[in-house]
């Protein structure tokens, strides 16, 4: 039988996992331990930190969706990154997207830099700049967000993969914003894909989860050891919730993108909006790259309002958008990155990057686009 398309794979995520009862939905195996049939024999499960049937159903779905050797589910996106970064040793350097999520920046700066693992921040949308950075013999990996959070810059993953392969450097891609439905980094040459599964993958703002997918069995074996040794695994209840969310991912993304295109186009013509950042707009610098390397543009928008003094009133008076952190759920959220998601980056760096006092980030949900536009019109 041909390999199923993603919509089919996700719709049946976790199905056919319980032949004893024929349950359509994979059971929640709420157990820490598993009994052995006899000495030296195992059911394949011994202890839920190492593996759990519910979590395994999710991990196998994620690996199949990204075309990887193996998937891994963690207690959060940062737990996934924390485990992955343990592949590196003191003295190693990692080239990192400069305008990245504040929590990832905090992990690099406050946790791993004191351990001797150095992050060098580069505009990863500039392939030549990445090429220059990895000439340093200490560089062991390139970590790329694309689109970046919150400025939505786009990296040319295929070109970066050529550079990293030539240097024997790992290419790690945070694909949280686009998911395997809209971008498949492993097929473009990446070695590892990472997700905050809390966001679009789970999609309902009701679970915190993270994931890694490794391209090769050799790399997967190293990550599997660290996942078990460090133990920041996803529990079975949350694994089940994430699986349930995956079943509607293609449908949700389709509506979120349709809404985002309508909203970004409307914002681009608004007199009180200074700049709109959305890769689905032909004017966006990364638009053509995503046309070549992806199959969509996602549901995230950033924009700068003309008068930053209006930000508090905008955040207080939206009625359809919710003023909240996070993203990717069915509900539309509005976030102020300088104060919320990126507060750990020093003000001078934020300003240099463009994460300024005028910038808002919109996570577009599945509501009616006209209602969302009317809500923004009222506060702008």
C-alpha positions in Angstrom: 0.0 0.0 0.0 1.3 3.5 -0.8 2.5 5.7 2.1 -0.6 7.6 3.3 -0.8 11.4 2.9 -0.5 13.5 6.1 -4.2 14.1 6.4 -4.8 10.4 6.5 -1.9 9.7 8.8 -3.0 12.3 11.3 -6.7 11.4 11.1 -5.9 7.9 12.2 -3.1 8.8 14.6 -3.1 6.2 17.4 -5.8 4.0 15.8 -5.4 0.2 15.6 -3.1 0.1 18.7 -5.4 -2.2 20.8 -6.2 -5.4 18.9 -7.6 -7.0 22.1 -10.6 -4.6 22.2 -10.5 -2.9 18.8 -10.5 0.5 20.5 -10.4 3.3 17.8 -8.6 5.7 20.2 -5.3 4.5 21.7 -5.9 3.8 25.4 -4.3 6.0 28.0 -1.9 3.6 29.7 -1.8 5.3 33.0 0.9 3.1 34.5 4.4 3.5 35.7 5.5 -0.1 35.4 4.7 -3.3 33.4 4.7 -6.9 34.5 7.0 -9.4 32.8 5.6 -12.7 31.4 8.7 -14.5 32.7 12.4 -14.1 33.6 14.2 -12.7 30.6 11.0 -11.9 28.7 9.3 -8.5 28.2 6.2 -7.2 26.6 8.4 -4.5 25.1 7.5 -2.1 27.9 9.2 -2.2 31.3 9.0 1.3 32.8 7.1 4.3 31.5 10.1 6.7 31.6 11.7 4.5 29.0 8.6 3.9 27.0 4.9 3.9 27.3 2.4 2.6 24.8 0.4 5.9 24.6 3.6 8.0 24.2 5.0 5.5 21.7 1.9 5.9 19.5 2.5 9.7 19.5 6.2 9.3 18.8 5.7 6.9 15.9 3.1 9.3 14.4 5.5 12.2 14.6 8.4 10.2 13.1 6.2 9.1 10.2 4.9 12.7 9.6 8.4 14.1 9.4 9.9 11.2 7.6 12.4 10.6 10.4 14.0 7.4 11.9 12.4 8.0 15.3 10.4 10.5 17.2 10.5 11.5 20.9 7.9 13.2 23.1 8.9 15.4 26.1 7.2 17.3 28.9 7.6 20.6 27.0 9.3 22.2 24.0 12.1 23.4 26.3 12.5 19.9 27.8 13.0 18.6 24.3 15.7 21.2 23.6 17.4 20.7 27.0 17.7 17.0 26.2 19.0 17.6 22.7 21.6 20.1 23.8 23.1 17.4 26.1 24.6 16.0 22.9 27.2 18.7 23.2 30.2 19.2 25.4 32.1 22.1 27.1 34.0 24.0 24.4 31.4 23.3 21.7 29.8 26.2 19.9 26.3 26.3 18.3 25.3 28.9 15.7 21.8 30.0 16.7 19.0 32.1 15.1 19.4 35.6 16.6 15.7 36.6 16.8 14.5 33.4 18.5 12.0 32.6 21.2 13.0 34.2 24.5 12.7 30.9 26.4 15.2 29.2 24.0 17.5 32.2 24.4 17.3 31.8 28.2 18.1 28.1 27.9 21.2 28.8 25.9 22.4 31.8 28.0 21.4 30.9 31.6 21.7 27.1 31.5 24.2 25.9 28.9 26.6 28.8 28.6 27.7 28.4 32.2 28.3 24.7 31.3 30.7 25.8 28.6 28.5 25.4 25.5 28.6 28.6 23.6 25.8 30.1 21.5 26.8 32.4 18.6 23.8 34.4 17.4 23.5 35.0 13.6 20.8 36.1 11.2 20.0 32.6 9.9 17.9 34.1 7.1 21.4 35.2 5.7 22.9 32.0 4.4 26.3 33.6 3.8 26.4 34.8 7.4 25.8 31.2 8.6 28.5 30.0 6.2 31.0 32.4 7.7 30.0 31.5 11.3 30.5 27.7 10.8 34.0 28.2 9.6 34.9 28.3 13.3 36.2 24.7 14.1 34.4 24.8 17.5 31.0 24.9 15.8 29.1 21.6 16.2 25.6 22.5 15.2 23.4 25.2 13.7 20.1 25.8 15.4 17.5 27.5 13.2 14.0 28.8 13.8 12.1 29.3 10.6 9.9 31.2 10.6 11.5 33.0 13.5 9.7 34.0 16.6 8.5 36.7 16.5 9.9 38.4 13.4 9.0 35.6 11.0 12.2 35.5 9.1 12.7 32.6 6.7 15.9 30.5 6.4 16.8 28.7 3.2 17.0 25.2 4.8 18.2 23.4 1.6 21.1 25.9 1.3 22.0 25.6 5.0 22.0 21.8 4.8 24.6 21.9 2.0 26.8 24.1 4.2 26.4 22.0 7.4 26.9 18.7 5.6 30.2 20.0 4.1 31.4 20.9 7.6 30.1 17.8 9.4 27.8 20.1 11.5 24.4 19.1 12.7 21.4 21.1 11.4 18.6 21.5 13.9 15.4 23.1 12.9 12.6 24.4 15.1 9.5 23.7 12.9 6.9 24.8 15.5 5.3 27.4 13.4 4.8 25.4 10.2 4.6 21.7 11.4 5.2 18.9 8.9 2.0 19.9 7.1 3.7 23.0 5.7 7.4 22.4 5.9 9.5 19.1 6.1 13.0 20.0 7.2 14.4 16.5 7.2 13.6 16.2 3.5 15.4 19.5 3.0 18.6 18.2 4.7 18.1 18.9 8.4 19.3 16.3 11.0 16.8 17.0 13.8 13.4 18.7 13.9 12.2 20.1 17.2 8.7 21.3 18.2 6.9 22.9 21.0 4.0 20.5 20.6 2.0 22.7 22.9 1.4 24.9 19.9 0.0 23.9 16.5 0.6 20.1 16.9 -1.7 19.8 19.9 -3.6 22.9 18.9 -6.1 23.5 21.7 -4.2 25.3 24.4 -4.9 22.5 26.8 -1.5 20.6 27.0 2.2 21.4 27.3 4.4 19.1 25.3 7.6 19.0 23.2 9.0 16.7 20.5 12.1 15.8 18.6 12.4 13.8 15.3 15.8 12.5 14.3 16.7 11.8 10.6 19.1 8.8 11.2 18.9 5.8 13.4 22.4 6.6 14.8 21.3 10.0 16.0 18.0 8.6 17.2 19.9 6.1 19.4 21.8 9.0 21.1 18.6 11.0 21.7 16.8 7.8 23.1 19.6 7.3 25.6 19.3 10.9 26.8 15.5 10.9 26.9 15.6 7.9 29.2 18.6 9.1 31.2 17.3 12.6 31.8 13.6 11.6 32.1 11.8 14.7 31.0 9.2 12.6 29.2 5.6 13.3 28.3 3.0 11.6 30.4 0.4 9.3 28.9 -2.5 11.7 29.5 -0.7 14.5 27.7 0.5 12.2 25.0 -3.2 11.2 24.3 -4.3 14.8 24.2 -1.5 15.6 21.7 -2.5 12.7 19.6 -6.1 13.9 19.7 -5.0 17.3 18.5 -3.0 15.9 15.7 -6.1 14.3 14.2 -7.4 17.8 13.1 -4.0 19.5 12.4 -4.3 19.7 8.6 -7.9 21.1 8.9 -7.0 23.6 11.6 -3.9 24.8 9.7 -5.9 25.3 6.5 -8.4 27.6 8.3 -5.7 29.4 10.3 -3.7 30.2 7.2 -6.7 31.3 5.3 -7.6 33.7 8.1 -4.0 34.9 8.5 -3.7 35.8 4.8 -6.9 37.8 5.1 -5.8 39.6 8.2 -2.3 40.3 7.1 -3.6 41.8 3.8 -6.0 44.0 5.7 -3.3 45.1 8.2 -1.0 46.0 5.3 -3.4 48.6 4.2 -4.2 50.1 7.6 -3.0 53.6 8.2 -2.1 53.0 11.8 0.0 49.9 11.1 3.6 50.7 10.2 4.8 47.2 9.1 3.3 43.8 8.6 5.4 40.6 8.8 3.8 37.6 7.3 5.6 35.2 4.9 2.4 34.7 2.9 2.6 38.3 1.6 4.5 38.5 -1.7 6.4 41.4 -0.3 7.9 39.4 2.5 11.7 38.7 2.0 11.2 35.0 2.7 8.1 34.5 0.6 9.8 32.9 -2.4 11.9 30.5 -0.2 8.8 29.1 1.4 7.1 28.8 -2.0 10.1 26.6 -3.0 10.7 24.7 0.2 7.3 24.6 1.9 3.6 24.1 1.1 2.1 27.0 3.1 2.8 30.1 5.2 1.2 29.3 8.6 -1.0 31.2 11.0 1.4 33.6 12.7 1.6 37.4 12.0 3.7 40.1 13.5 3.0 43.8 13.0 4.2 47.2 14.2 1.6 49.8 15.2 2.3 53.4 14.3 2.0 54.6 17.9 3.4 52.3 20.7 1.5 54.4 23.3 -1.7 52.7 22.0 -0.4 49.2 22.8 -2.0 49.0 26.3 -5.4 50.0 25.0 -5.2 47.5 22.1 -4.4 44.7 24.5 -7.1 45.6 27.0 -9.9 46.2 24.5 -9.7 43.2 22.1 -12.8 41.1 22.4 -12.3 38.2 20.0 -8.5 38.0 20.2 -7.3 36.9 23.7 -4.4 38.8 25.3 -2.2 35.8 26.2 1.1 34.1 25.7 1.6 30.9 23.6 0.3 30.3 20.1 -1.0 27.8 17.6 -4.4 27.0 19.2 -7.9 27.2 17.8 -8.4 30.5 19.7 -6.7 33.6 18.3 -4.2 35.2 20.7 -2.4 38.6 20.7 0.9 38.9 22.4 3.3 41.7 23.2 6.8 40.1 22.7 8.9 42.8 24.3 7.2 42.3 27.7 6.0 38.7 27.5 7.8 36.1 25.4 11.1 37.9 24.8 11.6 39.8 28.1 14.8 37.7 28.8 16.6 39.3 25.9 18.2 42.5 26.9 16.4 45.7 25.7 19.3 46.9 23.5 19.4 43.6 21.6 15.6 43.5 21.3 15.7 46.9 19.8 18.5 46.1 17.4 16.7 43.0 16.2 13.3 44.7 15.8 11.5 43.3 18.8 10.5 46.8 19.7 7.9 48.6 21.7 5.6 48.8 18.7 5.6 45.1 17.8 2.6 42.8 18.3 2.4 39.1 17.5 -0.9 37.5 16.4 -1.6 33.8 16.6 -4.5 33.4 14.3 -7.1 30.8 15.2 -10.1 29.2 13.4 -12.7 31.9 14.1 -14.5 33.8 11.4 -11.9 36.0 9.7 -14.4 38.9 9.5 -14.9 38.8 13.2 -11.2 38.9 13.8 -10.7 41.8 11.4 -13.5 43.8 13.0 -12.0 43.2 16.4 -8.6 44.6 15.2 -10.4 47.5 13.4 -12.1 48.5 16.7 -8.9 48.7 18.7 -6.7 50.2 16.0 
